[in-house]
Amino acid sequence: MAKTNIAAGGITRENRIKTSMGDRITNVVLYVIMTILMLVAVYPLYYCLVASFSDAKSILANTKPLVAPIAPFTFHGYQMAVRHQGILIGARNTVSYVLTGTLIGLFVTMLGAFCVSRKYFFIRGAAMKLILVTMFFSGGIIPLFFVVRWLGVYNTWWAFILPWMMSSYNLIIMRTFFMGIPDSLEEAALLDGANEVQILFHVVMPLSTAVIAVIAMYYGVGYWNAWYQSYMFQRDKTLWPLQMFLREVLIVQNETSQATDITTMSAEAFDRELVKYCIIIISTVPILVIYPFLQRYFVKGVMIGAIKG
């Protein structure tokens, strides 16, 4: 038969959308470019992973691209990393900063986005202009330092969270999403006797799972990778996040080594080289593991929650 029915609708081979040779060539070029970009982005992390299981002396002597661990295969670097006095403290602090900062950031961002997304909020135009100004202009580090001192949170746990409690960029993303929710849903809730708080938590939030997951990831990754606020405002090492201890291993220890014997200095250099790769993996893998669980929310539409009730 010249024609082949694909479905009951009578779709035939002749009816299929044909791809021209130019489109195929374009697709191949795009696939090649994206593959190269992916390798460029992934290889540094892969290098650290492979190097963390390799012999430190061989890593320092290696001048070729690293594809597999260099013998002898070892866990010595991870053992030293776990025994490092700051790693457990930093991991505990980082987890607490991520959880607390993400929850507070989400809550404040949702409240702000809900207010400036309502058409009847009479100062929403002025409020949006002020929010936009903060994206392009800031007071600078010195005024920020004095504000933190004036608030009484310098060298405290809150110094890591309060100065960066909300992102204007995240608020604008969430505001745009909220504005896409049909007004009829809010009007129906108002007719049922709901107030503004109930509309936010019982109507808007169930429809905003996708954007909440995205903003939560933005805040979580931001707090997980943050170290500069700790560097500026926290002098007590028991408050440091994991990234500050990583910085100390990568930079400070190289400058403060007290060894005088050549053999000892060489051993310390080898250990630092191995430990830095291990700590990079320890500080990176958890956030990579969490990401796939949030990815499924990124493709959900705004009306999926409404259809499901």
Beta strands, then each sheet from edge to edge (+ up, - down):
end
